Amino acid sequence: MSGEPGDRARYFSAIERAHGQPVQHWFDLLAAAGPASYDAQMALLRDGHGFSRTHANAVVMTHRGSPSARRVASPDAWFDALPPDQAGTARAIFAAITDRHPDLDLVIAWNQPILRATGGYVFGVSAATRHLTCNPFSTEVLQAHLLGADRLAGRRGTARPDGRGPPRRDGLRRQAPSTRGARV
């Protein structure tokens, strides 16, 4: 396979070898099937023509107009896409870690910024609408790279960068009582 990581076209030569038809044949087949859901298009190729999930996804997503799985090209592009308060918090998190561990590289993997060491991924951050999630990759990696990581094993919690109060001691968010499933 050649091509950039995330580029779906890098699978096309393997698809043509495995299925004996040019990729355009499969695009035409999907077009002839008419508008269909992603799952229906995947089933057409996988169940009807023996495609692997990876090959079917490459054809379906390219046919749907998404030639690459890569949504961001660099950590700076990821930070720039966030609201300013989240971007500032995420930059501060990475700066604190990389100041202490300059041997870690900040890269994009799985469309999010991740710190990478020689032995693999160490720590990442993902963003949702109203929060950031910190993702240490394993206790072993944390122990190898962070002093006192044994205190973090199995710990979960919520930190509030907006300053509206500390998280609960048990790490759970305060929520209004649910009325879901209640009798009215």
N, C-alpha and C positions, 0 to 999 in steps of 0.2 A: 504494500500500500504506500502510495506517495501522497504528497499534499500536506497542507497545514493541519495540525490537530483541530478537530471540530469540523473540518471540511467534509461534508458528506460525499462529495464526488470522489474522494479517495477510495471508496468502496466499489465504484462502478466497474472497474476492470475485473474485479473478483466476481461481481454479480454476473457480468457477461460470460465469464468462464464457467461459472457454476450452473447457469440456467440456459446457456446457448442462444441467447437473444441479446441484441443491443439494448441498452438502457431505455432508449426512446420507445421500444416496444412496450415496456412496462408502464411508461408515462402515458402512452396511448391507451393501454388497457384500463388504467385508472380513469382517464378522461372519458372513455366509452361507458364506464360504469356509472357516470353521472355524479352529481353531488352526493357525497356519502361522508359519514363520520370517519374520524381517524381510525377508530377501532374496526369499522367495516372495511376500510381500505387495507388495514394491516391483515385482517382475516382473509381477504381476497388473495393477497400474496402469500401469506403463510400457509393457510389451509388449502387453498386452491392450487398453489404452484410450488410449495415446498421451500419457501424462503426462510432463512433464519430471521430472528427478531431484528438483528442489527442491519441486515441487508434490506429487509422490508421497511424498516424505519428510514433508512437512507433514501429509498425511492419515494416513499410516501411524503416525507417532509420536504424533499426537493420539489416534488410535484405540487405541494401546497405553498411553495414559494419561500421556503426556509433552507437555503443552501448550506448553512453552517449552524452547528450547535453552540458556537461561541457567541455570547451576547455582549461581552465586554473584552476589549483588547488588552487592558492593563489595569493594575490596581488604581492608578489615578483616575481612569475612566469610571471605575466602579464607585470610587468616592465621590466624583463629580455628579453622579446620577442620584445621589442621596440628598435628602433634605439637609440643610446646613448643620442642624444640631446633631443629627445622626452621623454625618460625615466627620464632624469635629470629634465626637466621642470615639468613633472607629479609628480615626487617625491617631488619637491619643493612646488607645489600647495598643495598637501596633508599635507606636513610638516607644512606649514604656517597655515593651518586650524586646524590641530590637536594640534599644539603648543598652540593655543589660546583656543581650546575646547578639552581638553584631555578626556572628557567623550564620544567622538565619537569613534566608532570602524570602522576600515578599513576592509571591507569584499569584497568578490567577489559575485556579483549578475548580472545576464544577461551577464555573461562572461566579466565583466569589474569591476574595483575597485570602490567601493561606500562607502561613510561614512554613518554609521547607528547610529541612536540614539534610545533610548527606544521607542519612538513614531513612528519610521519608518525611511525610507531612507531620507538623507539630501542632499547629493551632490555626483555626480559621474563624471568620466572623461572617454571619449571614444577616441580612436585613429584611424585616417585614415592615408593614406600614407604620407601626407605632413602637417597634422595639428592635434591638439587635440581639442576636444569639451568638454567644461565644462557644466555640466548638473545639475543645482539646481532643486530640485524636486517640490518645490512650494514656493510661496511667504510666506505662513504661516510658513513653516518649516524654511525658511531663517530668518524670523523675530524672531522666537523663539531661533535661535542659533547664529545669526550674528548681531553684532551691526551695525546699519545704513542700514539694509537690505531694508528698505523702498525706499532708493535711487536706488536700483537695480531692482525694480519691472518693468517688461516689457522692460528692457534694453537689447539690443543685440549689440555685437561687436566682432571684430577680433583683437586679440593680436598676434604679431609676435615674437616668441621666438628666431628667427634667427637673430634679430637685423637689418634687412634690411629696417628699417623705421617704423614709427608709423602707426597704422590703421587710416583709414579715420574717420572723426568726426561722420559721419552717420553710422559707423559700417560696411559698405559694402566694399568689396575688390575692388581694382583697377583692371580693366580688359580691354583688348583690345576691340575695337568695334567689335561687332559680325557681321559676314557676313552671318549668317544663315538666310535663307529666302530672301536674297538680290537678286535682278535681276542682272544677269551677261551679 
